[in-house]
Amino acid sequence: MTNATGLDTPVRYLKGVGPKRADLLNDLGIGTVRDVLEHFPRRYRFFDPVGSISELQVGQEVTIVGEITRVDYRRFPRPPRITCVVADRSGECLVKWFNCGYLAERLKEGHWIKIRGKVSEWRDRLIFTNPQFELFDGDPGAIEDQVSQPIYPHQEQLGKALIPSLVRTALAQYASYLQDWMPPEQRAASGLVDLPRAYRSIHEPESDEDWQIARKRLAYDELFFMQLGLTITHRNRRAASVRKLHCTEAVDQRIRSRFPFQLTAAQDRVIEEIVTDLASEHPMSRLIQGDVGAGKTVVALYAALVAAANRAQVAIMAPTEILAEQHFRKINQYMEGARVRTALLVGNLPKSRRAEVLRQTAEGEVDILIGTHALLESDIQFADLALVVIDEQHKFGVHQRFTIRSKGAYPHYLVMTATPIPRSLALTVFGDLDLSVIDEPPPGKLPTVTQVHNYKSEEKVWEFLSGRLAAGDQAYVVYPLLEDSEKLELKSATSSAEHLTGRLAPHRVGLIHGRMKGEEKQHVMDLFHRREIDVLVATVVIEVGIDVPDANVLVVEHAERFGLAQLHQLRGRIGRAGGQGYCLLLSDSRGQNARQRLGILAETADGFKIAEEDLRIRGPGEFFGTAQHGLPELKLADLVEDYALLLAAKQDAQRLLRQDPDLNWTRHREIRSELVRRLGHRLKLIEAA
C-alpha cells in the first residue's frame, strides 16, 4: 500500500524550511511533502540546448551557461552600459547591456548566468548585446543540463527560488513513496505513464511533449477518482429503501386539471421519468435541467402534488425570499379550492407566525412547505417528509443540501436549474444525479432580440427604452455594482436609479438590491407586478426566477463584467408572457475577448452553447463555484480540453465498480486507499480502509 508516512511528512522538516517559512507555505496550501509535489508549475520556460563558448559563431542564436568573471559598469559616455566577461570550461565572451543601470546590483563576479541571444562581433571578440538571461545559484553542471525552468505560484515573502528547491528535494528524497495505484496493464491500455515519471516530468520536463504526457496522467487521476467517488455516492443513494409514491391515472388527471395550459412534450417526458422514480423503492436523485422559461417549476409542482396525494410532506427550497414567495403565490394560485395545505417559511416571518408554521409542519398539518435557507434551521421538524425539491441547485452548498435531506428518513430528491450545464461539468458537479432535460420552449415564446452597444451609442439605448415604455412594456436595468466605485469606474444601481428617474420621466423608476430587507424587496416587487413601477433598476438579485409578465426589455450596464451564463439567465427574465423581448447590452470594453463573448450571446439563444463557451473562458470555478459542491479542485484537468479523458475516466471507474463494488479485492486496495485520501472526507463516500 502507499506509504503515507513519507509523503505526509510536514513541510517544515524539509531543508531550508523553518517555522516562519512553513506558515507562509501553509498559506499556499503546502503543508506536507505531498503538497509540495502537487504544487504544480503554472507555466514553463524551455531552453535550447546549451552551447560551448568556444564553438560560438557570429550570427548564431544560442544559449550558453558560464560564470561571470568581470563586471564593468560605466555611466559615461552615454548611454550607460554594463559589460561582463562570461566564461565556461572552453573559453570566454563578452555580454553587454545598455540603459540597464539597475543590473549593476544584480550582476556580480562569481555568479553563474544562463544567456540566450544572438552572437555578434566587437573588436575581434564575440559578444551578446542585450540578451535574455537568468542568474543561478548552485551546481553549474545542473544549470547546464537544465532543459526547462518551471514557474510556480509563490508568496513574495518566500521568493521565487524556495519552491523549486523544495520540489527538487522532495523528488530526490521522497519519490520512492510514489507507488502507483494503477496496474501496468491498465497504464499500457490507456497510454499513460507511471506515477513517479509523471511527477518528475511535470516538474522537470525535458520538452513540451514530455510535459504533455505527464499532465495527461495526472489529469486522468484527478478525473478518475472524482468519477469513482460520484459513482459510489450515486449507487449508495440508490441502494437506500424508501416508501413508494404512486401516481394513478386519477391523480394524474386531477393534477393536470389544475394547470391553465397544456404541458409540452418535453415536460410530459420528464414527468414520466419522475413518476417512475417516485414509484420505485429507491430514492429519486434527479436533476431537471432546462433553459430559462422552459417550465421546470410546473414539473416540480407536479412531483410535489404526487407526494401530497400519497399523504406525504414536501419541502421546496429556493435561494431567495423573493423567489420563495413567488413559488408560494404561484402554487396557491394553481391550488385554489384544493385540499392541499401549503405554508411559507422565510426569514422575515413574524415570530408568532413562524412558531405556528413549525407546529403545523411537525404535526403533519402542512403538505407543502416552501422556504429559503430558513428550512435548514434545527428546530424545523417534519411529520413525514418524502420529497425535497431544490430550486437553482447551484446556489446551495453541499452541506446545505445534505441538511435539508436529513430532515426525512431518506426523502426523494429533485433539483432544478435554469443554468444550462455543459456536458463535462454535468459529469462532475452533478455526476451523482440522474439527468432530465426540458429542451422545448413553451409554445408562443418569441426569441429575444439581443444587441451589444458601446457607450458612444448609449443615448440610442435610452431612446429605444423610452419608446418601449410608451408602448406599454416594463423593463429591467441591471448593474454589476451596488455603489459607485472610483477604482472600477462603474456606474452603480443606486446612483443610476436617481439619474434614470429624471431621464425616463414620466415613467416610474424603482430600485431593488441584495442589501434590502426581505420585506422591502417584496414591497418593490409587488409594485412592479402591479405596474406601479415601470423600470426596475437592480443588481443581479433578479437573476433567478423573477416572473413579471409585462417585463419585455432588459438593459445591462457594463455587460462585460458578467459571465455569459449569468447574462443568459438575466435575459430569461423578459418576454415570459409571449411579448417580444429586447436585451440591450452596454459595454465599454475594447478587449477582443469581451466583444467575442458578448457577440456569442447576441448570436444564439442556445443556453447549452452559451454555457460551453462560458466554461471554456472562465473555468468551472467561475462558472458557478464548484467548490461549494464538495468536489476537489482540479489542479491540472480541464473540463473542456479534457472532455475525452473525462469520459474515459468515467467508463473506467464504472467498469471497476461493476467488477468489485466495494473495492475489497487485494489488487484494488491501493485504489481504495487513494480514493479515501482524495475524496473520503469531502463526500463521505466510504469508510477509511
SULGI-V700919 format. One record per residue. N is the residue number from 0. RES is the residue in one small letter. PHI is phi in degrees with one decimal (NA if undefined). NEAR is the number of other C-alpha atoms within 8 Angstrom. Layout:
N_RES_PHI_NEAR + N_RES_PHI_NEAR
//
This chain:
0_m_NA_6 + 1_t_-59.6_8 + 2_n_-80.1_8 + 3_a_-73.7_7 + 4_t_-58.1_6 + 5_g_-62.2_9 + 6_l_-71.1_11 + 7_d_-92.8_9 + 8_t_-59.2_10 + 9_p_-58.1_9 + 10_v_-63.6_12 + 11_r_-64.9_11 + 12_y_-87.4_8 + 13_l_-77.7_9 + 14_k_-59.4_7 + 15_g_91.8_6 + 16_v_-116.5_11 + 17_g_-108.6_8 + 18_p_-56.7_7 + 19_k_-65.4_7 + 20_r_-64.9_10 + 21_a_-61.0_12 + 22_d_-63.9_8 + 23_l_-66.0_11 + 24_l_-66.2_11 + 25_n_-60.3_9 + 26_d_-62.8_7 + 27_l_-89.0_8 + 28_g_82.8_7 + 29_i_-108.7_12 + 30_g_-118.7_12 + 31_t_-134.9_11 + 32_v_-60.6_15 + 33_r_-59.0_9 + 34_d_-63.0_10 + 35_v_-61.0_14 + 36_l_-67.1_11 + 37_e_-96.7_6 + 38_h_-90.6_8 + 39_f_-80.3_9 + 40_p_-61.4_11 + 41_r_-86.6_8 + 42_r_-163.6_7 + 43_y_-138.3_9 + 44_r_-112.6_8 + 45_f_-102.7_9 + 46_f_-105.7_10 + 47_d_-67.8_7 + 48_p_-54.9_6 + 49_v_-74.2_11 + 50_g_-99.2_10 + 51_s_-92.2_10 + 52_i_-61.6_12 + 53_s_-65.7_7 + 54_e_-101.0_6 + 55_l_-65.4_10 + 56_q_-124.5_6 + 57_v_-59.2_9 + 58_g_90.8_7 + 59_q_-80.6_8 + 60_e_-97.3_8 + 61_v_-152.0_11 + 62_t_-109.8_13 + 63_i_-129.4_11 + 64_v_-128.5_13 + 65_g_-160.1_11 + 66_e_-99.2_12 + 67_i_-75.2_16 + 68_t_-103.0_10 + 69_r_-155.2_9 + 70_v_-129.4_12 + 71_d_-129.2_7 + 72_y_-109.1_10 + 73_r_-129.4_8 + 74_r_-83.2_9 + 75_f_-128.5_6 + 76_p_-71.5_6 + 77_r_-63.2_5 + 78_p_-76.9_8 + 79_p_-60.2_13 + 80_r_-145.9_13 + 81_i_-120.6_15 + 82_t_-118.6_11 + 83_c_-118.3_12 + 84_v_-101.6_12 + 85_v_-116.7_13 + 86_a_-128.6_13 + 87_d_-119.6_11 + 88_r_-66.4_4 + 89_s_-100.6_8 + 90_g_166.8_9 + 91_e_-141.4_10 + 92_c_-147.5_11 + 93_l_-101.3_12 + 94_v_-134.7_13 + 95_k_-131.7_12 + 96_w_-123.0_11 + 97_f_-106.6_10 + 98_n_54.4_7 + 99_c_-131.3_10 + 100_g_-57.4_11 + 101_y_-64.2_6 + 102_l_-71.9_8 + 103_a_-60.3_10 + 104_e_-82.0_6 + 105_r_-97.1_6 + 106_l_-89.0_9 + 107_k_-123.9_10 + 108_e_-60.4_9 + 109_g_95.9_7 + 110_h_-75.0_11 + 111_w_-97.4_12 + 112_i_-138.6_12 + 113_k_-106.8_13 + 114_i_-122.1_11 + 115_r_-129.5_11 + 116_g_-179.4_12 + 117_k_-98.4_12 + 118_v_-84.7_15 + 119_s_-131.2_10 + 120_e_-125.7_9 + 121_w_-143.5_7 + 122_r_51.5_4 + 123_d_64.4_5 + 124_r_-125.9_8 + 125_l_-77.7_12 + 126_i_-147.6_12 + 127_f_-103.4_12 + 128_t_-114.3_11 + 129_n_50.1_9 + 130_p_-80.1_11 + 131_q_-70.9_7 + 132_f_-152.2_8 + 133_e_-135.3_7 + 134_l_-96.0_8 + 135_f_-135.1_9 + 136_d_-110.8_6 + 137_g_102.5_5 + 138_d_-67.6_6 + 139_p_-62.5_8 + 140_g_-62.1_6 + 141_a_-64.9_8 + 142_i_-65.1_10 + 143_e_-64.5_8 + 144_d_-83.5_7 + 145_q_-68.2_8 + 146_v_-97.4_11 + 147_s_-136.6_12 + 148_q_-123.7_10 + 149_p_-75.0_12 + 150_i_-111.5_9 + 151_y_-104.0_12 + 152_p_-61.1_6 + 153_h_-150.2_9 + 154_q_-89.3_10 + 155_e_-56.4_6 + 156_q_-67.9_5 + 157_l_-86.3_10 + 158_g_80.1_8 + 159_k_-82.2_10 + 160_a_-86.4_7 + 161_l_-65.7_9 + 162_i_-62.9_10 + 163_p_-55.8_10 + 164_s_-66.0_8 + 165_l_-65.1_12 + 166_v_-62.1_11 + 167_r_-61.0_8 + 168_t_-64.2_10 + 169_a_-62.1_12 + 170_l_-65.0_10 + 171_a_-71.1_7 + 172_q_-98.4_7 + 173_y_-124.9_11 + 174_a_-59.5_9 + 175_s_-65.3_7 + 176_y_-81.0_10 + 177_l_-81.6_9 + 178_q_-83.2_10 + 179_d_-74.7_8 + 180_w_-78.9_7 + 181_m_-88.7_8 + 182_p_-60.3_7 + 183_p_-55.6_7 + 184_e_-66.9_6 + 185_q_-69.3_8 + 186_r_-61.1_12 + 187_a_-64.2_9 + 188_a_-66.8_7 + 189_s_-93.5_6 + 190_g_68.5_6 + 191_l_-114.3_10 + 192_v_-83.9_11 + 193_d_-72.8_11 + 194_l_-64.2_11 + 195_p_-57.0_11 + 196_r_-64.6_9 + 197_a_-59.9_14 + 198_y_-68.1_10 + 199_r_-65.4_10 + 200_s_-75.3_12 + 201_i_-71.7_13 + 202_h_-94.6_10 + 203_e_-134.9_9 + 204_p_-69.4_12 + 205_e_-87.1_9 + 206_s_-165.5_9 + 207_d_-62.9_8 + 208_e_-64.0_6 + 209_d_-60.1_11 + 210_w_-64.4_12 + 211_q_-61.1_8 + 212_i_-64.1_11 + 213_a_-66.5_14 + 214_r_-62.2_11 + 215_k_-60.2_9 + 216_r_-65.2_13 + 217_l_-70.9_12 + 218_a_-66.3_13 + 219_y_-58.8_12 + 220_d_-58.1_8 + 221_e_-57.7_11 + 222_l_-71.8_13 + 223_f_-62.2_13 + 224_f_-71.4_12 + 225_m_-63.5_12 + 226_q_-66.4_14 + 227_l_-62.1_12 + 228_g_-62.3_12 + 229_l_-64.5_11 + 230_t_-64.6_12 + 231_i_-64.2_9 + 232_t_-59.1_11 + 233_h_-61.4_10 + 234_r_-62.3_8 + 235_n_-63.8_8 + 236_r_-64.8_10 + 237_r_-68.4_11 + 238_a_-78.0_7 + 239_a_-66.8_9 + 240_s_-106.3_9 + 241_v_-134.8_10 + 242_r_-71.3_6 + 243_k_-84.7_8 + 244_l_-114.1_10 + 245_h_-92.5_9 + 246_c_-123.2_9 + 247_t_-79.0_6 + 248_e_-62.0_6 + 249_a_-65.6_6 + 250_v_-62.9_10 + 251_d_-58.8_9 + 252_q_-65.9_8 + 253_r_-63.5_8 + 254_i_-66.2_10 + 255_r_-62.7_7 + 256_s_-67.0_7 + 257_r_-79.3_8 + 258_f_-94.4_8 + 259_p_-81.3_5 + 260_f_-156.8_4 + 261_q_-90.2_5 + 262_l_-70.3_6 + 263_t_-76.3_9 + 264_a_-61.5_7 + 265_a_-65.9_10 + 266_q_-63.1_12 + 267_d_-60.2_9 + 268_r_-63.1_8 + 269_v_-68.7_13 + 270_i_-59.9_11 + 271_e_-60.6_8 + 272_e_-64.2_9 + 273_i_-67.6_11 + 274_v_-60.2_11 + 275_t_-60.8_8 + 276_d_-62.1_10 + 277_l_-64.7_13 + 278_a_-80.8_10 + 279_s_-82.4_9 + 280_e_-80.4_9 + 281_h_-104.3_11 + 282_p_-67.6_16 + 283_m_-71.5_12 + 284_s_-134.5_12 + 285_r_-131.4_12 + 286_l_-106.6_13 + 287_i_-96.2_14 + 288_q_-115.1_15 + 289_g_-161.6_14 + 290_d_-65.1_12 + 291_v_-57.3_9 + 292_g_79.3_9 + 293_a_-81.7_11 + 294_g_96.5_11 + 295_k_-69.2_13 + 296_t_-61.9_6 + 297_v_-62.8_7 + 298_v_-63.0_11 + 299_a_-65.1_10 + 300_l_-63.9_9 + 301_y_-54.8_10 + 302_a_-61.1_11 + 303_a_-63.1_11 + 304_l_-72.1_9 + 305_v_-62.1_12 + 306_a_-62.1_14 + 307_a_-62.6_13 + 308_a_-64.6_8 + 309_n_-93.7_8 + 310_r_58.0_7 + 311_a_-116.1_11 + 312_q_-98.3_17 + 313_v_-129.5_15 + 314_a_-115.1_12 + 315_i_-115.9_12 + 316_m_-114.7_14 + 317_a_-114.8_14 + 318_p_-77.6_12 + 319_t_-133.1_7 + 320_e_-64.7_12 + 321_i_-58.6_10 + 322_l_-69.7_12 + 323_a_-61.4_16 + 324_e_-66.9_10 + 325_q_-66.4_9 + 326_h_-59.2_9 + 327_f_-60.1_12 + 328_r_-63.9_8 + 329_k_-63.7_8 + 330_i_-63.6_9 + 331_n_-64.6_9 + 332_q_-62.9_7 + 333_y_-68.7_8 + 334_m_-94.5_10 + 335_e_-56.0_6 + 336_g_86.1_4 + 337_a_-87.4_5 + 338_r_-92.2_5 + 339_v_-70.1_8 + 340_r_-99.1_8 + 341_t_-116.9_11 + 342_a_-150.2_10 + 343_l_-115.9_11 + 344_l_-131.6_13 + 345_v_-130.1_12 + 346_g_-65.8_8 + 347_n_-93.0_6 + 348_l_-67.4_8 + 349_p_-59.4_6 + 350_k_-57.6_6 + 351_s_-66.3_6 + 352_r_-67.8_8 + 353_r_-60.3_10 + 354_a_-61.4_8 + 355_e_-66.7_8 + 356_v_-63.2_11 + 357_l_-61.9_11 + 358_r_-62.9_8 + 359_q_-62.0_10 + 360_t_-66.0_15 + 361_a_-65.7_11 + 362_e_-94.6_8 + 363_g_80.5_11 + 364_e_-89.9_8 + 365_v_-117.1_11 + 366_d_-88.1_14 + 367_i_-126.0_14 + 368_l_-105.5_14 + 369_i_-108.6_15 + 370_g_-169.9_16 + 371_t_-111.9_14 + 372_h_-56.8_10 + 373_a_-57.4_9 + 374_l_-67.2_11 + 375_l_-86.2_9 + 376_e_-58.7_7 + 377_s_-65.6_5 + 378_d_-84.6_5 + 379_i_-89.5_10 + 380_q_-124.1_9 + 381_f_-108.5_12 + 382_a_-74.2_9 + 383_d_-159.6_8 + 384_l_-77.9_14 + 385_a_-117.3_14 + 386_l_-143.8_13 + 387_v_-114.8_15 + 388_v_-115.6_13 + 389_i_-118.0_11 + 390_d_-92.4_11 + 391_e_53.4_14 + 392_q_-47.4_9 + 393_h_-70.0_8 + 394_k_-81.0_6 + 395_f_-113.7_10 + 396_g_-78.6_10 + 397_v_-62.5_9 + 398_h_-69.9_6 + 399_q_-64.9_9 + 400_r_-68.1_9 + 401_f_-65.3_8 + 402_t_-61.9_9 + 403_i_-66.7_10 + 404_r_-69.7_11 + 405_s_-72.7_8 + 406_k_-79.7_9 + 407_g_-120.5_10 + 408_a_-58.8_8 + 409_y_-171.6_11 + 410_p_-70.9_13 + 411_h_-63.9_11 + 412_y_-133.8_12 + 413_l_-127.7_14 + 414_v_-123.2_12 + 415_m_-129.8_13 + 416_t_-147.7_13 + 417_a_-97.8_10 + 418_t_-86.2_14 + 419_p_-57.7_12 + 420_i_-106.2_10 + 421_p_-56.8_11 + 422_r_-54.2_6 + 423_s_-65.5_10 + 424_l_-72.8_11 + 425_a_-62.2_10 + 426_l_-72.4_9 + 427_t_-108.4_10 + 428_v_-61.0_9 + 429_f_-116.5_9 + 430_g_-66.9_11 + 431_d_-94.8_9 + 432_l_-117.0_9 + 433_d_-75.6_8 + 434_l_-112.2_8 + 435_s_-120.4_10 + 436_v_-121.3_9 + 437_i_-94.5_14 + 438_d_-110.4_8 + 439_e_-130.0_8 + 440_p_-70.4_9 + 441_p_-60.2_9 + 442_p_-61.5_5 + 443_g_88.2_5 + 444_k_-77.3_11 + 445_l_-86.3_9 + 446_p_-63.6_7 + 447_t_-74.6_11 + 448_v_-78.3_9 + 449_t_-118.7_11 + 450_q_-130.6_8 + 451_v_-109.8_11 + 452_h_-124.7_12 + 453_n_-93.3_10 + 454_y_-73.8_8 + 455_k_-66.1_6 + 456_s_-104.7_8 + 457_e_-58.2_10 + 458_e_-60.2_7 + 459_k_-62.1_7 + 460_v_-62.9_10 + 461_w_-68.6_9 + 462_e_-64.0_8 + 463_f_-62.2_8 + 464_l_-59.7_10 + 465_s_-58.8_9 + 466_g_-63.7_8 + 467_r_-68.2_11 + 468_l_-64.2_12 + 469_a_-64.2_7 + 470_a_-82.1_6 + 471_g_107.3_6 + 472_d_-78.3_12 + 473_q_-106.8_13 + 474_a_-147.0_14 + 475_y_-109.9_12 + 476_v_-124.4_12 + 477_v_-113.8_13 + 478_y_-125.5_15 + 479_p_-79.6_12 + 480_l_-121.8_11 + 481_l_-81.0_10 + 482_e_-114.8_9 + 483_d_-61.9_10 + 484_s_-126.8_10 + 485_e_-64.3_6 + 486_k_-62.7_4 + 487_l_-91.7_5 + 488_e_54.2_7 + 489_l_-107.7_9 + 490_k_-70.5_12 + 491_s_-108.2_13 + 492_a_-65.4_16 + 493_t_-65.3_9 + 494_s_-69.8_10 + 495_s_-71.3_10 + 496_a_-61.6_12 + 497_e_-63.9_8 + 498_h_-62.4_8 + 499_l_-69.6_10 + 500_t_-58.0_11 + 501_g_-80.0_7 + 502_r_-65.6_6 + 503_l_-104.2_10 + 504_a_-55.9_8 + 505_p_-87.8_4 + 506_h_-69.3_10 + 507_r_-89.1_11 + 508_v_-115.4_12 + 509_g_-120.9_11 + 510_l_-133.0_11 + 511_i_-140.4_12 + 512_h_-154.4_11 + 513_g_-69.0_6 + 514_r_-85.1_4 + 515_m_-72.4_8 + 516_k_-68.4_6 + 517_g_-54.4_10 + 518_e_-68.5_7 + 519_e_-65.5_8 + 520_k_-61.6_12 + 521_q_-64.9_9 + 522_h_-61.3_8 + 523_v_-63.0_11 + 524_m_-64.7_8 + 525_d_-63.1_8 + 526_l_-61.8_10 + 527_f_-66.4_12 + 528_h_-61.3_9 + 529_r_-83.8_7 + 530_r_62.4_8 + 531_e_-85.4_8 + 532_i_-126.2_13 + 533_d_-96.0_14 + 534_v_-124.0_12 + 535_l_-105.8_13 + 536_v_-84.7_15 + 537_a_-150.0_14 + 538_t_-92.3_14 + 539_v_-72.5_10 + 540_v_-58.5_9 + 541_i_-86.8_10 + 542_e_-58.0_10 + 543_v_-108.3_9 + 544_g_74.4_7 + 545_i_-72.2_10 + 546_d_-130.8_6 + 547_v_-119.7_10 + 548_p_-56.9_9 + 549_d_-92.6_11 + 550_a_-81.1_13 + 551_n_-119.2_15 + 552_v_-127.9_16 + 553_l_-129.8_15 + 554_v_-113.3_12 + 555_v_-115.0_12 + 556_e_-85.3_12 + 557_h_52.4_13 + 558_a_-60.4_11 + 559_e_-64.0_9 + 560_r_-81.1_6 + 561_f_-102.5_9 + 562_g_-73.4_10 + 563_l_-62.1_13 + 564_a_-61.5_13 + 565_q_-66.5_10 + 566_l_-63.3_10 + 567_h_-64.1_11 + 568_q_-61.1_13 + 569_l_-59.9_13 + 570_r_-60.9_10 + 571_g_-69.8_10 + 572_r_-78.0_15 + 573_i_-116.0_15 + 574_g_66.0_18 + 575_r_-83.0_15 + 576_a_-108.0_7 + 577_g_97.8_8 + 578_g_-75.8_10 + 579_q_-72.8_10 + 580_g_-95.3_13 + 581_y_-129.0_12 + 582_c_-115.4_13 + 583_l_-114.9_13 + 584_l_-103.5_14 + 585_l_-98.5_14 + 586_s_-149.4_12 + 587_d_-108.1_7 + 588_s_-71.1_8 + 589_r_-97.7_6 + 590_g_-71.1_6 + 591_q_-62.7_6 + 592_n_-61.0_6 + 593_a_-64.4_10 + 594_r_-62.9_10 + 595_q_-62.0_8 + 596_r_-58.7_10 + 597_l_-66.7_13 + 598_g_-62.1_9 + 599_i_-60.9_9 + 600_l_-64.8_12 + 601_a_-71.7_11 + 602_e_-82.1_7 + 603_t_-139.0_8 + 604_a_-105.1_9 + 605_d_-73.6_6 + 606_g_-59.9_11 + 607_f_-70.9_9 + 608_k_-64.6_9 + 609_i_-62.6_15 + 610_a_-64.3_14 + 611_e_-60.7_11 + 612_e_-67.2_10 + 613_d_-63.2_13 + 614_l_-64.8_12 + 615_r_-63.2_8 + 616_i_-78.7_6 + 617_r_-102.9_10 + 618_g_84.5_9 + 619_p_-67.7_11 + 620_g_-63.3_9 + 621_e_-76.4_8 + 622_f_-58.4_12 + 623_f_-162.1_7 + 624_g_67.2_9 + 625_t_-63.4_12 + 626_a_-59.5_9 + 627_q_-69.3_9 + 628_h_-87.2_10 + 629_g_80.1_10 + 630_l_-90.7_12 + 631_p_-72.2_9 + 632_e_-69.6_5 + 633_l_-88.2_8 + 634_k_-82.2_6 + 635_l_-123.1_8 + 636_a_-68.7_11 + 637_d_-119.2_9 + 638_l_-67.4_10 + 639_v_-90.5_9 + 640_e_-67.9_5 + 641_d_-104.8_9 + 642_y_-60.3_10 + 643_a_-62.7_6 + 644_l_-66.4_9 + 645_l_-62.1_13 + 646_l_-62.3_8 + 647_a_-62.2_8 + 648_a_-62.9_12 + 649_k_-63.7_12 + 650_q_-61.6_8 + 651_d_-64.3_9 + 652_a_-64.1_13 + 653_q_-66.5_10 + 654_r_-61.4_8 + 655_l_-61.8_9 + 656_l_-73.5_10 + 657_r_-66.9_7 + 658_q_-72.7_6 + 659_d_-139.4_9 + 660_p_-56.7_8 + 661_d_-105.6_5 + 662_l_53.9_10 + 663_n_-98.0_9 + 664_w_-62.2_7 + 665_t_-55.5_5 + 666_r_-72.3_5 + 667_h_-107.0_9 + 668_r_-62.4_11 + 669_e_-61.5_10 + 670_i_-64.7_10 + 671_r_-60.7_11 + 672_s_-61.1_12 + 673_e_-66.4_9 + 674_l_-62.5_12 + 675_v_-62.4_14 + 676_r_-60.4_8 + 677_r_-78.5_9 + 678_l_-128.6_15 + 679_g_-56.9_13 + 680_h_-76.5_9 + 681_r_-88.2_9 + 682_l_-106.1_10 + 683_k_49.5_8 + 684_l_-75.2_12 + 685_i_-140.6_6 + 686_e_-68.4_7 + 687_a_-59.4_6 + 688_a_-66.3_5
//
